[in-house]
């Protein structure tokens, strides 16, 4: 299993933005995940998949004018200012 950072930006000008966002987040929750309350469009997920497989799965819920970025974290290769519970979740899975 690996830990990935997933970040996205849905086009807020679409008329169904709230519904599209809720649908995307629900789709993302197929993976073991956590979030930091200060990062609205970021999730940390744990999966045995590759970044490309995760991106392909999540892109099913996006439009052409939305954006998505998925990257794998490596032990000792990341740093940031997150809540302690998110750090604990990440560190337990790396």
Secondary structure, 3 states (H helix, E strand, C coil): CEEEEEEEECCCCCCCHHHHHHHHHHHHCCCEEECCCCCCCEEEEEECCCHHHHHHHHHCCCCCCCEEEEEECCCCCCCCCCCHHHHHHHHHHC
